[in-house]
């Protein structure tokens, strides 16, 4: 006899145990991470409810949402009950969360320290598996006018166009620049190339009365500041 799976459907649970109803009546803070992800996927499989399935998926990442956000569609679909559509939904939701972090940091606008630069740029480049070089353009109050990706390269490095940096700075009326790039390897040690491009940009910008205020190397959880280490 084929085993019935209806008992594993969320709609057959008591209202207190249904994630959607729990969010509706108790608020989003009352839900666990697994319950929130269960709302996204809607159903589990014949052996597990959506919540139990999500607990198992989260367990595979040590219950780390950041690590969950790095799983590929292929990795997610290895879990029974997660098809391509559900995997895409999970990835899209976590990507929105990552972008929201970036927007919240941008709302602060004024750069007051290297840590505020890290808060601004970590959600953008901190978790990438390739290297990107960004420029933050500041006005005379150290408020962010614009931040631009200057280049995108492989894991070994990236090219930086000094002329384009200064052209953009003049166009937006920037008086200060902050450089930022990520090290996918997780290393916070600046390379000779990192030091060279910093000095090259600093010298070129000085001729236009524009200051390079800092250069940050960013990883997932930490950063290195040229200014903090007196390397500017």
FENMO-V403461 format. One record per helix or strand. SS is the DSSP state (h for helix, s for strand). FROM is the first residue (numbers start at 1). TO is the last residue. Records with the same first field share a line. If there is no record, write none. Layout:
SS->FROM-TO / FROM-TO
This chain:
h->6-8 / 10-12 / 15-17 / 19-26 / 28-30 / 33-41 / 50-59 / 65-68 / 73-76 / 84-108 / 114-125 / 162-172 / 192-206
s->110-110 / 131-138 / 143-154 / 157-157 / 176-182 / 211-218 / 223-225
